[in-house]
Amino acid sequence: MSIEPVSDGPAHPTFPSDRLGHNPDGPVLLVGGYGTVGAELARLAAPAWPLLLTGRSEQRGAALAAELDDATARRWDLSDPAPFTADVRAVVGVVNDPDDRVLRAAVRAGVPYVDVTRWTARLQRAATLAALLRPTAPVLLSSAWMGGVTSLVAAALADRLGGAERIETAIRWDLADRAGADSVEFMDRLGLDYEVVQDGRRRSVAPLSRPRTVRIGDAPTLVAGIDTPEQFTLPLTLGTTTAATRIGFSSRSSTTALLAARRVGLFRWGRGDRWEPARRALLYSPGEGGTALLRTDVGHGGRALTATVEDRAGQARLTAVGALLALRRALGTDGAPPPEGVAFPEQTPRPGQVLADLAALNVTVTVTSADERRDTEAAA
């Protein structure tokens, strides 16, 4: 019995079919290419490829395109039923694609596709849909924290250790930093339980549970669990038996307030439009600029390594760095053939080069062993 692929008909019942074409010499299409992360990615990618920037406002895109050597801007509002047509080299989704409109168009056209915006449930749906569509070009779902940077670093440490039974990431969210609305939209889902793998068993946990204080760089940070895609993918790709990601604000009092809101059930009974301002007041207060800082611990065979990742240019830029590395991977310009079908960032065939690639993009990664970390913390 043969199984037929999903029909390549309309991208969505309410949308006419968008028509992308694959042109290996064409521009890289950045959907959401002039937003907070999109603009950072555009500046990083412009030296290597011509760019096509799209979004809801062609004028805003044109202002950014004018800064770059070979970039143009066009309007593509994903909520507008007007079909979009372009011949492109690759597509990077830097804005939420709730109806998988961009994904469908890219897969139908055989265009390499990268996405860095999906929370776990949407990533699972995208992976399933892409597999059913039988892609002939890479589909790299790089929505792990910071555009897949956390997964890449985990893969690099796992490569040094020869495996990874345990991967735990702690994130310090800098309240002074810039942030787009999409970057915190998934945090508005804090009323929904999610699944993790702990000691080889899958279990459902509540968001912001399991709080602890972790030293991230020189900063002791109160962090608690949050739903991120790498907790779903790492057990599947690296065989991890425990995967956990936690987050905390640069202000301990802000994290404490968030945990208090969780305890009184704000994110459960306070869901919906009426309470959105109150929720966003806790979660979304973008500043003018800050530092991206996170820590990843990997354990295997009784040994452990810790990587502290820092980008002084901020969280948006570090996400763009992840997107750039994913784009290189999807196009096969990173020194290895591009992946076939659906892939995740930690499946890189070049884990030993990850830290050097990040360093070349001005991202500082400091790796220490468990013994070195204990000595340092004791001295502090």
Solvent accessible surface area in square Angstrom, and as a share of the most:
residue,aa,sasa,rsa
1,M,228,1.02
2,S,91,0.59
3,I,121,0.61
4,E,135,0.61
5,P,57,0.36
6,V,55,0.32
7,S,85,0.55
8,D,96,0.50
9,G,26,0.25
10,P,89,0.56
11,A,1,0.01
12,H,52,0.23
13,P,130,0.82
14,T,93,0.54
15,F,18,0.08
16,P,63,0.40
17,S,23,0.15
18,D,1,0.01
19,R,139,0.51
20,L,17,0.08
21,G,20,0.19
22,H,88,0.39
23,N,57,0.29
24,P,84,0.53
25,D,119,0.62
26,G,5,0.05
27,P,35,0.22
28,V,0,0.00
29,L,0,0.00
30,L,0,0.00
31,V,2,0.01
32,G,10,0.10
33,G,0,0.00
34,Y,28,0.11
35,G,29,0.28
36,T,42,0.24
37,V,25,0.15
38,G,1,0.01
39,A,14,0.11
40,E,26,0.12
41,L,0,0.00
42,A,0,0.00
43,R,111,0.41
44,L,38,0.19
45,A,0,0.00
46,A,17,0.13
47,P,117,0.73
48,A,67,0.52
49,W,19,0.07
50,P,35,0.22
51,L,3,0.01
52,L,9,0.04
53,L,0,0.00
54,T,0,0.00
55,G,9,0.09
56,R,181,0.66
57,S,31,0.20
58,E,76,0.34
59,Q,140,0.62
60,R,148,0.54
61,G,0,0.00
62,A,49,0.38
63,A,66,0.51
64,L,11,0.06
65,A,10,0.07
66,A,87,0.68
67,E,111,0.50
68,L,28,0.14
69,D,143,0.74
70,D,82,0.43
71,A,18,0.14
72,T,82,0.48
73,A,16,0.12
74,R,94,0.34
75,R,114,0.42
76,W,9,0.03
77,D,20,0.10
78,L,27,0.14
79,S,86,0.56
80,D,37,0.19
81,P,71,0.45
82,A,57,0.44
83,P,76,0.48
84,F,7,0.03
85,T,78,0.46
86,A,10,0.08
87,D,90,0.47
88,V,0,0.00
89,R,49,0.18
90,A,0,0.00
91,V,0,0.00
92,V,0,0.00
93,G,3,0.02
94,V,15,0.09
95,V,48,0.28
96,N,19,0.10
97,D,6,0.03
98,P,56,0.35
99,D,53,0.27
100,D,6,0.03
101,R,1,0.00
102,V,2,0.01
103,L,0,0.00
104,R,56,0.20
105,A,1,0.01
106,A,0,0.00
107,V,14,0.08
108,R,54,0.20
109,A,29,0.22
110,G,15,0.15
111,V,2,0.01
112,P,10,0.06
113,Y,0,0.00
114,V,1,0.00
115,D,0,0.00
116,V,16,0.09
117,T,29,0.17
118,R,7,0.03
119,W,26,0.09
120,T,14,0.08
121,A,50,0.39
122,R,50,0.18
123,L,2,0.01
124,Q,68,0.30
125,R,104,0.38
126,A,0,0.00
127,A,19,0.15
128,T,81,0.47
129,L,19,0.09
130,A,0,0.00
131,A,61,0.47
132,L,88,0.44
133,L,21,0.10
134,R,131,0.48
135,P,27,0.17
136,T,125,0.72
137,A,12,0.10
138,P,13,0.08
139,V,1,0.01
140,L,3,0.01
141,L,1,0.01
142,S,1,0.00
143,S,11,0.07
144,A,7,0.05
145,W,19,0.07
146,M,19,0.08
147,G,3,0.03
148,G,0,0.00
149,V,0,0.00
150,T,3,0.02
151,S,1,0.00
152,L,16,0.08
153,V,0,0.00
154,A,1,0.01
155,A,5,0.04
156,A,3,0.02
157,L,0,0.00
158,A,9,0.07
159,D,77,0.40
160,R,134,0.49
161,L,10,0.05
162,G,61,0.59
163,G,21,0.20
164,A,5,0.04
165,E,70,0.31
166,R,80,0.29
167,I,3,0.01
168,E,31,0.14
169,T,7,0.04
170,A,7,0.05
171,I,5,0.02
172,R,51,0.18
173,W,15,0.05
174,D,26,0.13
175,L,47,0.23
176,A,54,0.42
177,D,4,0.02
178,R,76,0.28
179,A,14,0.11
180,G,17,0.16
181,A,54,0.42
182,D,55,0.29
183,S,40,0.26
184,V,0,0.00
185,E,54,0.24
186,F,34,0.14
187,M,2,0.01
188,D,29,0.15
189,R,74,0.27
190,L,8,0.04
191,G,4,0.04
192,L,59,0.29
193,D,74,0.38
194,Y,17,0.06
195,E,97,0.44
196,V,2,0.01
197,V,8,0.05
198,Q,67,0.30
199,D,114,0.59
200,G,48,0.46
201,R,186,0.68
202,R,114,0.41
203,R,113,0.41
204,S,82,0.53
205,V,11,0.06
206,A,24,0.19
207,P,4,0.03
208,L,4,0.02
209,S,17,0.11
210,R,58,0.21
211,P,74,0.47
212,R,113,0.41
213,T,71,0.42
214,V,24,0.14
215,R,82,0.30
216,I,0,0.00
217,G,31,0.30
218,D,134,0.69
219,A,21,0.16
220,P,79,0.50
221,T,3,0.02
222,L,21,0.11
223,V,0,0.00
224,A,0,0.00
225,G,0,0.00
226,I,2,0.01
227,D,36,0.19
228,T,2,0.01
229,P,8,0.05
230,E,4,0.02
231,Q,3,0.01
232,F,49,0.20
233,T,4,0.02
234,L,4,0.02
235,P,18,0.12
236,L,102,0.51
237,T,38,0.22
238,L,54,0.27
239,G,50,0.48
240,T,4,0.02
241,T,57,0.33
242,T,22,0.13
243,A,2,0.02
244,A,6,0.05
245,T,1,0.01
246,R,14,0.05
247,I,5,0.03
248,G,3,0.03
249,F,6,0.02
250,S,36,0.23
251,S,36,0.23
252,R,132,0.48
253,S,83,0.54
254,S,34,0.22
255,T,3,0.02
256,T,65,0.38
257,A,44,0.34
258,L,6,0.03
259,L,15,0.07
260,A,37,0.29
261,A,10,0.08
262,R,82,0.30
263,R,158,0.58
264,V,101,0.58
265,G,15,0.14
266,L,18,0.09
267,F,5,0.02
268,R,127,0.46
269,W,141,0.49
270,G,0,0.00
271,R,132,0.48
272,G,43,0.42
273,D,125,0.65
274,R,201,0.74
275,W,85,0.30
276,E,63,0.28
277,P,96,0.60
278,A,41,0.32
279,R,15,0.05
280,R,47,0.17
281,A,78,0.61
282,L,52,0.26
283,L,3,0.01
284,Y,68,0.26
285,S,67,0.43
286,P,62,0.39
287,G,24,0.23
288,E,166,0.74
289,G,39,0.38
290,G,16,0.15
291,T,36,0.21
292,A,1,0.01
293,L,27,0.13
294,L,2,0.01
295,R,28,0.10
296,T,0,0.00
297,D,17,0.09
298,V,0,0.00
299,G,8,0.07
300,H,51,0.23
301,G,64,0.62
302,G,88,0.85
303,R,140,0.51
304,A,21,0.16
305,L,24,0.12
306,T,5,0.03
307,A,0,0.00
308,T,27,0.16
309,V,0,0.00
310,E,41,0.18
311,D,3,0.01
312,R,187,0.68
313,A,52,0.41
314,G,0,0.00
315,Q,12,0.05
316,A,5,0.04
317,R,31,0.11
318,L,0,0.00
319,T,17,0.10
320,A,0,0.00
321,V,0,0.00
322,G,0,0.00
323,A,0,0.00
324,L,4,0.02
325,L,19,0.09
326,A,5,0.04
327,L,0,0.00
328,R,73,0.27
329,R,23,0.08
330,A,2,0.01
331,L,38,0.19
332,G,23,0.22
333,T,79,0.46
334,D,26,0.13
335,G,74,0.71
336,A,13,0.10
337,P,110,0.69
338,P,61,0.39
339,P,26,0.17
340,E,166,0.74
341,G,20,0.19
342,V,43,0.25
343,A,9,0.07
344,F,25,0.11
345,P,9,0.06
346,E,5,0.02
347,Q,94,0.42
348,T,17,0.10
349,P,77,0.48
350,R,54,0.20
351,P,31,0.20
352,G,58,0.56
353,Q,87,0.39
354,V,6,0.04
355,L,27,0.13
356,A,59,0.46
357,D,30,0.15
358,L,0,0.00
359,A,63,0.49
360,A,85,0.66
361,L,20,0.10
362,N,121,0.62
363,V,2,0.01
364,T,77,0.45
365,V,30,0.17
366,T,74,0.43
367,V,37,0.21
368,T,39,0.23
369,S,35,0.23
370,A,20,0.15
371,D,88,0.46
372,E,93,0.42
373,R,46,0.17
374,R,143,0.52
375,D,101,0.53
376,T,89,0.52
377,E,70,0.31
378,A,88,0.68
379,A,92,0.72
380,A,97,0.75
